[in-house]
Amino acid sequence: MSSSSGSSQRRLLFAALAMDTSFFAALATLPFFVKRAGVLWFGDAMLGVLLASLGLSYVVGALFLPRFQARFDPVRSTRFFGALSGALFVVGSWMTDPVLVFVTLALGRAALGGFWPTLMAMVGSGDRDALGARIARFNTWWGTGKAIAFLVCGSLLTATGDPALALRVAGALMALCVVLVVDPGETSASTGSGAEEAAPVGTERGRPEQPSTGAREFTSALLAVLLGATIGAIWESQFPKGLGAARYLELFGEHYELGVNALLFCLYGGQAACFFALRAWRSWPTSRALVRGATLLLCVGQVLAVFVASVPICALGLCMSGVALGCFFSKCLWLAQHGRRDAARRSGIHESALSLGSVVGPPLGGLLAVVTASLHAPFVLAALLAAGAAAQALLRARRTPDGGH
């Protein structure tokens, strides 16, 4: 890779880090923003509907906007939708009418459907042999951004003392970080004799386009991403209230909120650690055992986290689950990118499966808690989902002679 091309790739990585940090900081601010007494007050049910509607908006945006963007310059359209999303979050921070809050923030979330899939296609463009390494680096950067976003949210709320102002700052950062987006192929012509023409965004240089990367394998990876996202969303939405304040006080003491967030950090810290580890495993994209092994790891992690009454064991189980989520995401994104001219569209499908889990998980867990009158039931459901997936993975491995390779 030339120095200028490498610089372009690094800018894309910084864009992913900055956007995920800013967006998840904004998302973490929303519960405080919509529960301002005397200004805007959402009950728990309305807050849940808001978060689910944001996830559903992203599903729609990620499915349809990449097709629309194919008619335009990918860099400019990606910058436009990223800036539009941040601007809508800023506008939403001034809203005091619940309907306008829903509409503005949902449109802002949908606009990100025109940012992430195309950015992923840009990262995936280039030499096929290095695709796995590029995806691993990309995942490490955005995963780190998501992990530190909660610290940024806390810092903004502490510094400003006003959730609306904190949301404004996060939205402005979302809009500003789009200047980092560049075409990784636009500099290749200036770094050599000009014999090599820059490949279109989302394709691979030096290789003919492949008609298929295994539709069945891609579908399986999508289902794994959906499963992992659903389980993660159950923990995110139900965990803060799943055991009740009295139980948390018993486990963590006076500052139990910090303990709760520390355990959730173990989940996504494990995911970020997985992304980092995959950078050292060059053959992970072609390993058939990756998703199956991760499914078994998710099952063990969920059983430990749900059924063993120990904070350290729960932390270990969530960390194991996070590693599994990282494997699912990486494999699915690689399959979406590998040898495809329609990489942006397939990345949109990948992102839709990821976001659909965040739509399904919270209401599913909440409904189960209401029906069973048990705050522990959603986590049991998460463990059962993981166990069912693990059983299916074992059956497939037995039917496939080379399932471990």
Order of alpha helices (4+ residues) and beta strands (2+ residues): alpha-beta-beta-alpha-alpha-alpha-alpha-alpha-alpha-alpha-alpha-alpha-alpha-alpha-alpha-alpha
